[in-house]
Amino acid sequence: METLVIVVVILLFLAAFMLIRTARVMRPLPFVEAGEMVEVNVEDAAKRLASVVQLETISKERGEIDLKPFTQLHAKLEEMFPLVHKHMTREIISDASLLFTWEGKQKEVDPVLFAAHQDVVPADPSTLDAWTHPPFSGEIADGFIWGRGTIDIKSQMMAVMESAEILLGKGFEPERTILLAFGQDEEMGGLDGAAKIVEYLKSSGVHLAAMIDEGGGIMEGTIAGVEVPVALIGTAEKGHLSLKLQAHGTPGHSSMPGKDMAIGRLSRALARLDTNPQPIRLKALKDLFKNLGSAVSFGMQFVFSNLWFFTPIVKMQAEANNTTNAMIRTSTALTIVNAGIKENVLPANAEAIVNFRLLPGDSIAKVCDRVRKIIKDDKVEFEPVPDGAWEASPVSSTDTNSFLILKHTIRKVFDGIAVAPYLVMGATDARYYARISDAAYRFSPFSLTAEDLGRMHGIDERLSVDAYGKMIMFFHELMQAWGVADLEGAPK
């Protein structure tokens, strides 16, 4: 009986301890005064966005660019935003990338930068009949602007331009210099766009106090245990490593196959990689839920507040979901296999491409070492695909004025929404700016449902007119806040 009492007391103590830890995280969000928002003529702004959606600034292979639609875009921007072009210096970097400089009154302080990209992906010709409105129609219908670039991400470029034009019209003069940078080839890796812009800025001695690019967004119904919209700011993004694997075997006639077949050897190597994923780290997921606080269900926060107890369950559940699985490990994707020329010929070689998305903390060298140990076959060689490898980005601090101002601006414009740092799964131009800034943030100020995420690079890409108006309001507020505030160091 005495032993049972002791066990019950211990269990009650543990339960109380776990509940206290959960209660600390489930604190209510601080109140944010909404304030008066700028008036935006959203109908006219939507028409301007629609007109640039009609320009097919499509990404092509590196070194190949159809300059005509980009030149047309630049001419439209000059026509639509006369004050920006009058008061800012515009430079064309590389072939078609744009850099605008709005000189601040305090030239000795580091500038801030607002980034987006001009290029879009093509629409698959086989899907054109499935589009409600053609992908480059720029149709405005049913409360939406339709077409490529509305989500990814001409809308961000245009919202930044709209905001700057409004501020210039009001006579706003920034204390610190504001840069606007729009790359030409983000969808192909950014090597001729953002990379060249950063190279140019670095050679000019520029260090950024902060920058913002596409990345996170306002997510609705995409996170387990979160029923309300929440804003996710990308503070880092995963790296990229595409490895070309090549297996060698004994060629010959298929009627007399030996034990040393290239396809079999390669298949075994791929099977080992597939069944031996890279190690799990829960930090990004833990930070996400901790910062979302009371926006997360009590049950989910109870689990994440007590990972010392629930880690095995969390790992199992996270691995079962493709999105969360990608947040907790360097992912492994078998994407291309090539071998053989004829059904009765044993090939001498077989090759495959395996794509890894690197978690911050995993280096290219470390992943390659693990791959070598997993494959365990000296006759399977591998090397990175040209231009197919870059490290995960540094993690930008959330304990700075620039981040707190960004967070406050989001909550001010979007009705006190919860905000949390986030690991961006894909690649953005922001990774290049980490070379000249310790505060590279990734956030697109519009709502994304699971359905919307499917429209990105897919069918029926669209953005609501109302959402676009909010984007302009957001950048109007952030441009003023970053343009006048003390952004260096931790908040005072």
C-alpha positions as CSV (number, residue, x, y, z in Angstrom):
1,M,0.0,0.0,0.0
2,E,2.8,2.4,0.9
3,T,4.5,1.7,-2.4
4,L,1.3,2.5,-4.3
5,V,1.0,5.8,-2.4
6,I,4.5,6.7,-3.3
7,V,3.9,5.9,-7.0
8,V,0.7,8.0,-7.0
9,V,2.5,10.9,-5.4
10,I,5.3,10.7,-7.9
11,L,2.8,10.6,-10.8
12,L,0.9,13.6,-9.4
13,F,4.1,15.5,-9.0
14,L,5.1,14.7,-12.6
15,A,1.7,15.7,-13.9
16,A,1.8,19.0,-12.0
17,F,5.3,19.7,-13.3
18,M,4.3,19.0,-16.9
19,L,1.2,21.1,-16.6
20,I,3.2,24.1,-15.2
21,R,5.7,23.8,-18.1
22,T,2.7,23.8,-20.5
23,A,1.0,26.8,-18.8
24,R,4.2,28.9,-19.2
25,V,4.0,28.4,-23.0
26,M,0.2,28.8,-23.2
27,R,0.5,32.5,-22.2
28,P,-1.9,34.8,-24.0
29,L,-0.5,37.0,-26.8
30,P,0.2,40.6,-25.9
31,F,-2.3,43.1,-27.1
32,V,-1.2,45.1,-30.2
33,E,-2.8,48.4,-31.0
34,A,-4.0,48.2,-34.6
35,G,-3.5,51.9,-35.4
36,E,-4.6,53.6,-38.6
37,M,-3.7,51.8,-41.8
38,V,-2.8,53.6,-45.0
39,E,-5.6,53.8,-47.5
40,V,-4.8,51.7,-50.6
41,N,-6.7,52.0,-53.9
42,V,-6.6,48.2,-54.2
43,E,-8.6,48.0,-57.4
44,D,-6.1,50.1,-59.3
45,A,-3.2,48.3,-57.6
46,A,-4.7,44.9,-58.6
47,K,-4.9,46.1,-62.2
48,R,-1.2,47.0,-62.1
49,L,-0.3,43.6,-60.7
50,A,-2.4,41.9,-63.3
51,S,-0.6,43.8,-66.1
52,V,2.8,42.4,-65.1
53,V,1.4,38.9,-64.6
54,Q,0.7,39.0,-68.3
55,L,4.4,39.4,-69.1
56,E,6.0,35.9,-69.4
57,T,9.2,36.5,-67.5
58,I,9.8,32.7,-67.4
59,S,13.0,31.2,-66.0
60,K,15.1,29.3,-68.4
61,E,18.4,27.4,-68.2
62,R,21.2,29.4,-66.7
63,G,22.8,31.6,-69.3
64,E,19.6,31.6,-71.4
65,I,17.2,34.5,-70.9
66,D,14.5,36.0,-73.1
67,L,15.2,39.7,-72.3
68,K,12.1,41.0,-74.1
69,P,9.5,40.4,-71.3
70,F,11.9,41.6,-68.7
71,T,12.5,44.8,-70.6
72,Q,8.8,45.2,-71.0
73,L,8.3,44.7,-67.3
74,H,11.0,47.3,-66.5
75,A,9.2,49.8,-68.8
76,K,5.9,49.1,-67.1
77,L,7.4,49.6,-63.6
78,E,8.8,53.0,-64.8
79,E,5.4,54.0,-66.1
80,M,3.4,52.8,-63.0
81,F,5.8,54.1,-60.3
82,P,7.1,57.5,-61.5
83,L,8.1,58.7,-58.0
84,V,10.2,55.6,-57.3
85,H,12.1,56.2,-60.6
86,K,12.4,59.9,-59.9
87,H,13.7,59.7,-56.3
88,M,15.6,56.4,-56.3
89,T,18.6,55.3,-58.3
90,R,17.8,52.3,-60.5
91,E,20.6,50.0,-61.6
92,I,20.4,46.9,-63.8
93,I,22.6,44.1,-62.5
94,S,23.6,41.2,-64.6
95,D,21.1,40.9,-67.5
96,A,17.8,42.0,-66.0
97,S,18.0,42.2,-62.2
98,L,16.9,45.4,-60.6
99,L,18.4,47.3,-57.7
100,F,16.8,50.5,-56.5
101,T,18.5,52.8,-53.9
102,W,16.5,55.2,-51.8
103,E,19.2,57.3,-50.0
104,G,18.6,57.8,-46.3
105,K,19.5,60.9,-44.3
106,Q,22.0,58.9,-42.1
107,K,24.3,57.5,-44.7
108,E,26.7,56.1,-42.0
109,V,24.1,53.5,-40.8
110,D,23.6,50.2,-42.6
111,P,20.7,50.0,-45.1
112,V,17.7,47.7,-45.2
113,L,16.7,45.7,-48.2
114,F,13.3,44.5,-49.6
115,A,13.7,41.6,-52.1
116,A,11.5,39.6,-54.5
117,H,12.0,38.1,-57.9
118,Q,10.7,39.0,-61.4
119,D,10.8,35.5,-62.9
120,V,8.1,32.8,-62.8
121,V,8.0,29.1,-63.7
122,P,6.2,28.1,-66.9
123,A,2.8,26.4,-67.0
124,D,2.8,22.8,-68.0
125,P,1.2,22.8,-71.5
126,S,-0.7,19.6,-70.7
127,T,-2.5,21.3,-67.8
128,L,-3.7,24.5,-69.7
129,D,-7.3,23.2,-70.1
130,A,-7.5,22.8,-66.3
131,W,-6.8,26.4,-65.6
132,T,-9.9,28.5,-64.7
133,H,-8.2,31.5,-66.4
134,P,-5.0,31.2,-68.6
135,P,-1.8,31.3,-66.6
136,F,-0.6,34.6,-68.1
137,S,-4.0,36.2,-68.6
138,G,-3.7,38.4,-65.4
139,E,-7.5,38.0,-65.2
140,I,-9.3,39.7,-62.3
141,A,-12.4,37.7,-61.5
142,D,-14.3,36.4,-58.5
143,G,-12.3,38.6,-56.2
144,F,-8.9,37.2,-57.3
145,I,-6.0,38.1,-59.5
146,W,-5.2,35.0,-61.6
147,G,-1.9,33.8,-63.0
148,R,1.7,33.0,-62.6
149,G,3.5,35.3,-60.2
150,T,0.4,36.2,-58.0
151,I,1.7,33.9,-55.2
152,D,5.3,33.3,-56.4
153,I,6.1,36.2,-56.3
154,K,5.5,39.2,-58.5
155,S,2.9,40.2,-56.0
156,Q,5.7,40.9,-53.4
157,M,7.7,42.9,-55.8
158,M,4.7,45.0,-56.8
159,A,3.5,45.4,-53.2
160,V,7.0,46.8,-52.3
161,M,6.9,49.2,-55.2
162,E,3.3,50.3,-54.4
163,S,4.4,51.0,-50.8
164,A,7.4,53.0,-51.8
165,E,5.4,55.0,-54.3
166,I,2.8,55.8,-51.6
167,L,5.5,56.8,-49.1
168,L,7.3,59.0,-51.6
169,G,3.9,60.7,-52.4
170,K,3.5,61.5,-48.7
171,G,7.0,63.0,-48.6
172,F,8.5,60.3,-46.4
173,E,12.3,60.5,-46.0
174,P,14.0,57.5,-44.5
175,E,16.7,57.9,-41.9
176,R,18.6,54.8,-43.3
177,T,18.9,53.9,-46.9
178,I,16.3,51.5,-48.3
179,L,17.2,49.1,-51.1
180,L,14.8,47.3,-53.4
181,A,16.2,44.2,-55.1
182,F,14.4,42.1,-57.7
183,G,16.3,39.2,-59.2
184,Q,15.8,37.6,-62.6
185,D,16.3,33.9,-62.0
186,E,15.3,32.8,-58.5
187,E,13.4,29.9,-60.0
188,M,16.6,28.6,-61.6
189,G,18.8,29.2,-58.5
190,G,19.5,32.9,-58.5
191,L,23.1,32.7,-59.7
192,D,22.6,35.4,-62.3
193,G,20.2,37.5,-60.2
194,A,20.4,37.7,-56.4
195,A,23.9,36.3,-56.3
196,K,25.1,39.0,-58.6
197,I,23.3,41.7,-56.7
198,V,24.9,40.6,-53.5
199,E,28.3,40.4,-55.2
200,Y,27.8,44.0,-56.3
201,L,26.7,45.2,-52.9
202,K,29.5,43.4,-51.1
203,S,32.1,44.9,-53.5
204,S,30.6,48.3,-52.6
205,G,31.2,47.7,-48.9
206,V,27.4,47.3,-48.1
207,H,26.3,45.5,-45.0
208,L,22.6,45.2,-44.4
209,A,21.0,45.9,-41.1
210,A,18.1,43.6,-42.2
211,M,16.4,42.3,-45.3
212,I,13.2,40.6,-46.2
213,D,12.4,38.2,-49.0
214,E,9.7,35.6,-49.8
215,G,9.5,32.6,-47.6
216,G,7.0,32.0,-44.7
217,G,3.5,33.4,-44.8
218,I,0.2,33.4,-42.9
219,M,-0.6,29.7,-42.7
220,E,-4.2,28.5,-42.3
221,G,-4.9,24.8,-41.5
222,T,-1.4,23.6,-42.4
223,I,0.0,22.9,-39.0
224,A,-1.2,20.1,-36.8
225,G,-2.8,21.3,-33.6
226,V,-3.2,24.9,-34.8
227,E,-6.7,25.9,-35.8
228,V,-6.2,29.6,-36.2
229,P,-4.1,31.5,-38.8
230,V,-0.5,32.0,-37.7
231,A,2.4,33.9,-39.2
232,L,5.7,32.1,-39.9
233,I,8.9,34.1,-40.5
234,G,11.6,32.1,-42.2
235,T,14.8,32.7,-40.2
236,A,16.7,30.1,-42.1
237,E,16.4,27.8,-45.1
238,K,17.6,24.3,-45.8
239,G,20.6,23.7,-48.0
240,H,20.6,21.7,-51.2
241,L,22.7,18.8,-52.4
242,S,22.0,16.8,-55.5
243,L,24.4,13.8,-55.8
244,K,25.0,11.9,-59.0
245,L,25.5,8.3,-58.1
246,Q,27.1,6.0,-60.7
247,A,27.4,2.2,-60.3
248,H,29.7,0.1,-62.5
249,G,29.0,-3.5,-63.5
250,T,30.1,-6.1,-66.1
251,P,28.5,-5.5,-69.5
252,G,27.4,-8.4,-71.6
253,H,24.4,-10.3,-73.1
254,S,21.3,-10.4,-70.9
255,S,21.0,-14.2,-71.6
256,M,24.1,-14.8,-69.4
257,P,23.8,-12.3,-66.6
258,G,26.5,-12.4,-63.9
259,K,26.3,-11.3,-60.3
260,D,27.9,-7.9,-61.0
261,M,25.1,-6.0,-62.7
262,A,25.3,-2.2,-62.6
263,I,21.5,-1.7,-62.2
264,G,21.4,-4.2,-59.3
265,R,24.3,-2.5,-57.6
266,L,22.8,0.9,-58.0
267,S,19.4,-0.3,-56.9
268,R,20.9,-1.7,-53.7
269,A,22.6,1.6,-53.0
270,L,19.4,3.5,-53.5
271,A,17.4,1.1,-51.3
272,R,19.9,1.6,-48.5
273,L,19.6,5.4,-48.8
274,D,15.8,5.2,-48.9
275,T,15.6,3.0,-45.8
276,N,18.3,4.8,-43.8
277,P,17.2,8.4,-43.5
278,Q,19.4,11.1,-42.1
279,P,19.2,11.7,-38.3
280,I,16.4,13.6,-36.6
281,R,16.7,17.0,-34.8
282,L,13.6,18.5,-33.3
283,K,14.9,22.1,-32.7
284,A,13.0,23.8,-35.6
285,L,9.7,22.1,-34.7
286,K,10.2,22.8,-31.0
287,D,11.0,26.5,-31.6
288,L,7.9,26.8,-33.8
289,F,5.4,25.5,-31.2
290,K,7.1,27.4,-28.4
291,N,6.7,30.7,-30.1
292,L,3.1,30.0,-31.3
293,G,2.0,29.8,-27.6
294,S,-1.7,29.8,-27.1
295,A,-2.4,29.6,-30.8
296,V,-1.6,25.9,-30.5
297,S,-4.0,23.4,-28.9
298,F,-3.4,22.6,-25.2
299,G,-2.8,18.9,-26.0
300,M,-0.1,19.7,-28.6
301,Q,1.6,22.3,-26.4
302,F,1.5,19.8,-23.5
303,V,3.5,17.4,-25.6
304,F,6.0,19.9,-27.0
305,S,6.5,21.5,-23.5
306,N,7.6,18.1,-22.2
307,L,9.7,16.7,-25.0
308,W,12.0,15.1,-22.3
309,F,9.1,12.7,-21.9
310,F,7.3,12.6,-25.3
311,T,10.3,12.7,-27.7
312,P,9.8,9.1,-29.0
313,I,6.1,9.8,-29.7
314,V,6.9,13.2,-31.4
315,K,9.5,11.7,-33.6
316,M,7.2,8.9,-34.7
317,Q,4.4,11.2,-35.5
318,A,6.6,13.8,-37.2
319,E,8.1,11.2,-39.4
320,A,4.6,10.1,-40.6
321,N,3.9,13.5,-42.1
322,N,5.8,14.7,-45.1
323,T,5.9,18.3,-44.0
324,T,7.0,17.8,-40.4
325,N,9.4,15.0,-41.5
326,A,11.2,17.6,-43.7
327,M,11.4,20.0,-40.7
328,I,13.2,17.5,-38.5
329,R,15.9,16.1,-40.7
330,T,18.0,16.4,-43.9
331,S,15.6,14.8,-46.3
332,T,16.5,12.2,-48.9
333,A,14.7,12.1,-52.3
334,L,15.4,9.6,-55.1
335,T,14.6,11.7,-58.2
336,I,16.2,10.4,-61.4
337,V,17.4,7.0,-62.6
338,N,19.1,6.2,-65.9
339,A,20.5,2.9,-67.2
340,G,20.5,0.6,-70.2
341,I,20.1,1.0,-73.9
342,K,18.4,-2.3,-74.9
343,E,16.4,-5.0,-73.2
344,N,19.0,-7.7,-74.0
345,V,22.1,-5.7,-73.1
346,L,23.6,-5.5,-69.6
347,P,24.7,-1.9,-69.1
348,A,28.2,-1.2,-67.9
349,N,27.0,1.8,-65.9
350,A,23.9,2.9,-64.2
351,E,23.3,6.4,-62.7
352,A,20.9,8.2,-60.5
353,I,20.3,11.6,-58.9
354,V,19.5,11.8,-55.2
355,N,18.4,15.2,-53.8
356,F,19.1,16.1,-50.2
357,R,17.7,19.2,-48.4
358,L,20.1,20.0,-45.6
359,L,19.0,20.9,-42.2
360,P,20.9,23.8,-40.6
361,G,23.8,22.1,-38.7
362,D,24.3,19.5,-41.4
363,S,27.0,20.3,-43.9
364,I,27.5,19.0,-47.4
365,A,30.7,17.2,-46.3
366,K,28.8,15.6,-43.3
367,V,26.0,14.3,-45.5
368,C,28.4,12.9,-48.1
369,D,30.2,11.0,-45.3
370,R,26.9,9.5,-44.2
371,V,26.0,8.6,-47.7
372,R,29.3,6.8,-48.1
373,K,28.8,4.8,-44.9
374,I,25.2,3.9,-45.8
375,I,26.0,2.7,-49.4
376,K,29.0,0.6,-48.3
377,D,30.0,-0.1,-51.8
378,D,33.2,1.2,-53.4
379,K,31.9,0.5,-56.9
380,V,29.2,3.1,-56.4
381,E,30.7,6.5,-56.9
382,F,29.0,9.8,-56.3
383,E,29.7,13.5,-56.8
384,P,27.6,16.7,-56.5
385,V,25.8,17.8,-59.6
386,P,27.3,21.1,-61.0
387,D,25.5,24.1,-59.4
388,G,23.5,21.6,-57.4
389,A,25.1,22.0,-53.9
390,W,24.9,24.8,-51.4
391,E,25.0,24.8,-47.6
392,A,22.0,25.5,-45.3
393,S,21.7,29.2,-44.5
394,P,22.8,30.6,-41.2
395,V,19.9,31.1,-38.7
396,S,19.0,34.8,-38.3
397,S,18.5,35.9,-34.7
398,T,15.0,36.5,-33.4
399,D,16.5,38.7,-30.5
400,T,17.1,41.8,-32.5
401,N,15.2,45.0,-33.1
402,S,14.8,44.2,-36.7
403,F,13.0,40.9,-36.0
404,L,10.8,42.4,-33.2
405,I,9.8,45.3,-35.4
406,L,8.9,42.8,-38.2
407,K,7.0,40.7,-35.7
408,H,5.1,43.7,-34.3
409,T,4.3,44.9,-37.9
410,I,2.8,41.6,-38.8
411,R,0.7,41.5,-35.6
412,K,-0.4,45.2,-36.2
413,V,-1.5,44.6,-39.8
414,F,-3.0,41.1,-39.3
415,D,-5.2,41.5,-36.2
416,G,-2.8,40.4,-33.4
417,I,-1.9,37.1,-35.0
418,A,0.7,34.7,-33.4
419,V,4.1,34.9,-35.0
420,A,6.9,32.3,-34.9
421,P,10.3,31.6,-36.5
422,Y,10.2,29.0,-39.2
423,L,12.6,26.8,-41.3
424,V,11.9,27.3,-45.0
425,M,12.0,24.0,-46.8
426,G,12.8,25.3,-50.3
427,A,15.3,27.7,-51.6
428,T,15.0,31.5,-51.8
429,D,17.2,34.4,-52.9
430,A,17.5,35.3,-49.2
431,R,20.3,32.7,-48.8
432,Y,22.6,34.9,-50.8
433,Y,22.0,38.0,-48.7
434,A,23.2,36.1,-45.6
435,R,26.7,37.0,-46.9
436,I,26.0,40.7,-46.2
437,S,23.4,40.5,-43.4
438,D,23.0,38.7,-40.1
439,A,19.3,39.4,-40.2
440,A,17.9,37.8,-43.4
441,Y,14.2,37.1,-43.0
442,R,11.7,35.4,-45.3
443,F,8.0,36.4,-45.1
444,S,5.3,36.9,-47.7
445,P,2.4,38.8,-46.1
446,F,-0.6,36.8,-47.4
447,S,-2.6,33.8,-46.3
448,L,-1.8,30.3,-47.5
449,T,-4.1,27.3,-47.1
450,A,-3.1,23.8,-48.0
451,E,-5.0,24.3,-51.3
452,D,-3.1,27.5,-52.0
453,L,0.2,25.8,-51.5
454,G,-0.8,23.3,-54.2
455,R,-1.4,26.3,-56.6
456,M,2.2,27.5,-56.2
457,H,3.9,26.2,-59.4
458,G,0.7,24.3,-60.0
459,I,-2.7,25.0,-61.6
460,D,-4.8,28.1,-60.9
461,E,-2.2,30.2,-59.1
462,R,-4.1,33.2,-57.8
463,L,-4.2,35.9,-55.0
464,S,-7.3,37.6,-53.6
465,V,-7.6,41.3,-54.3
466,D,-8.2,41.9,-50.6
467,A,-5.0,40.0,-49.7
468,Y,-3.0,42.1,-52.1
469,G,-4.3,45.2,-50.4
470,K,-3.1,43.9,-47.1
471,M,0.3,43.2,-48.6
472,I,0.7,46.8,-49.6
473,M,-0.4,48.0,-46.1
474,F,2.2,45.6,-44.5
475,F,5.1,46.8,-46.6
476,H,4.1,50.4,-46.1
477,E,4.3,49.9,-42.4
478,L,7.5,47.9,-42.4
479,M,9.3,50.3,-44.8
480,Q,8.6,53.2,-42.4
481,A,9.5,51.2,-39.3
482,W,12.8,49.8,-40.6
483,G,13.6,53.0,-42.4
484,V,13.7,55.1,-39.2
485,A,14.3,52.7,-36.3
486,D,17.4,51.6,-34.5
487,L,17.9,48.1,-35.9
488,E,21.4,47.2,-34.6
489,G,21.7,44.8,-31.7
490,A,19.2,43.5,-29.3
491,P,16.1,45.4,-28.4
492,K,16.5,48.0,-25.6
